[in-house]
Structure formats: C-alpha cells, structure tokens
Amino acid sequence: MENQASLSKNDNKKIGILYGTIAFIAWGFLPLYWKLLNQIPALEILAHRITWSFVFVTILLLLKGDFKRLKEVFKSRKNTVLIIFASVFITVNWFTYIWSVNSNYVVQASMGYYINPLVVSLLSMLVLKERFNAGQMIALILATIGVLVLTIQYGRIPWIALILATTFAFYGLTKKLLTVDSITGLALETMIITPAALSFIIYRQVTGVGSLSTIPIPVLILLMLSGVATATPLLWFAKGAQMVELSTIGFLQYIAPTISLFLGIFLFKEEFSQTHFISFSFIWVALIIYTISITRGNIYKIKEKSEAVSAKKPSM
C-alpha cells in the first residue's frame, strides 16, 4: 500500500510538472500570437482579449456549475476592492505586453518577467512583512545593477520591463490576499473591466475606425480566440500548481521569458548588444541565487515541520 501511494504521488508530480511546463511554454510563445494581430491597435486587441476572456471563462463556470461563486465573492467589501485592484493591474499588464510585442520590445518584455519574482519578494517583505534571507537580498541587488547597466548605457529606464514586473507582482499580491481559484478570479477580474472594453469596441466600430469590419476572417477568428489563448495556459498552470511544490513552479516559471527572449533575438531580430548581455547576466545570476535560497528555505521549513511532527508522536 505504501509503495502504491508513493507511486501515485510520483505520478501526480510528473503530471503536475507536465501541466506547468506546457503552461509556461504556451506563455513563452504568446508573442507569436500577438504578432499575428499586429495590424490591430494594441488597445483594441486588449479590449477584445478582456471581452473574449470573460465570455470563455463564464462558459467554463456555467458548464461546471460554479457561476454562483461569483456572487459569493462580492459579498465581502474587502474582496470587491481586491478584485477591482486585480483587474486594473492585469489590464495594465496585458496592454503593456501586447504593445511591447507589436512595437518590437520582446527582449525588454522578457526582462520584465525575469525580474518579476524578485519584485514579488520585495513586495512580500514590504507588505506581508516576510523576512528576507541573505540570498534574496543579494539577488535583488544584482538585479537592480542589471537594470541600472541598461539604463546608464542607453540613457533611459527600461520602463516596459519595470511596468510588466511591478504590475504582475501587484496582481499576484492581490490574488494572494483574495484567495479564489484562478478561473473564478479571471472571471471576476474581466467582469469588472468588460463593460469598458466592450464600450470601447462598439465606439470604434460606430465611429468607423474599428478593426472588425476591415480585418480578414482568419485574423477575426484569432481575435475572438484571444480569450481561449489567455485562459487555457492559466488552467494548465493552476492544475500543475496543485500537484507540485512551489519550488518546482519557481524553476519552471523561467521557461516563458527564456522562450520570449530567444524569439525576440533570433526570430524578430531585435537588438541584443553587449550591454544587454551584461545586464541580463546580472539578472540571470540574481535568479540563480534567488532560486537556490528559496529552495533551501523551503527544504529547511519542511524538515523543521517533519521534526516537529516526529517530536509530538508518542514513543512506543
């Protein structure tokens, strides 16, 4: 029985890693999707992404019989405020990412998602009062140096990277405080902003500048499927996160910006100078130190918890 339980646990972990890996690979290749829509203004793509995401997740919730959960979340004033903040952060994040991809800033966008875990750690320390270990502090300093190298060399702050990193970090913080499952959360966030998004789409069509009547049918279909492209990786990620340790997810999350970085350099032929390499090197070293320090911290906590449980067991 013990061997069967162990095998089942290992199988679940393998499936979880597979789900997580597929999710991050999908996110990594997402720039290709937005590039296919680059004839449409970024703000209009965003409006469609929000609207069709809401439609898609609403259908999923109705099929699962979970739609009534939405009302329950809104019963709390705290939850309502957090949902509004989450919808604002994710809207700014989505717009910045779509605009950066279609404006040939994929390399800088990938930097944003590389430094995001470090911004999350900083927020955890400042807002949630979590303690920083030496490794996390060194990682944060190295990542800051990496950003400064790029800023000093080019005389401008890499705003795209910083906006993506901070908005996604704040989004993650609100989700942590809200504690709802990912699909319900996405439905709530898009529900808040969909009226404005839909109004924007209608306004553009009425004034004759909307893309719906001018784009080819295949592009229109891709635009309508943007909700599926948004929610599906999120479903895979949520499934994977349930089956594996947080430290494993921590390793997997670097798949997406790495794929995006390679796309930016080799496919979209964006600039990647010696300065970029030095800057990214500081960030990569920071992430290695950060990941090791987090993993060691988690192992220590598990060991400490295991020893505490053993100590409570009565001796035979």
Secondary structure by P-SEA (a helix, b strand, c coil): caaaaaaaaaaaaaaaaaaaaaaaaaaaaaaaaaaaaccccaaaaaaaaaaaaaaaaaaaaaaacccaaaaaaaccaaaaaaaaaaaaaaaaaaaaaaaaaaacaaaaaaaaaaaaaaaaaaaaaacccccccaaaaaaaaaaaaaaaaaaaaccccaaaaaaaaaaaaaaaaaaaaacccaaaaaaaaaaacaaaaaaaaaaaaaacccccccccaaaaaaaaaaaaaacaaaaaaaaaaacccaaaaaaacaaaaaaaaaaacccccccccaaaaaaaaaaaaaaaaaaaaaaaaaaaaaaaaaaaaaaacccc
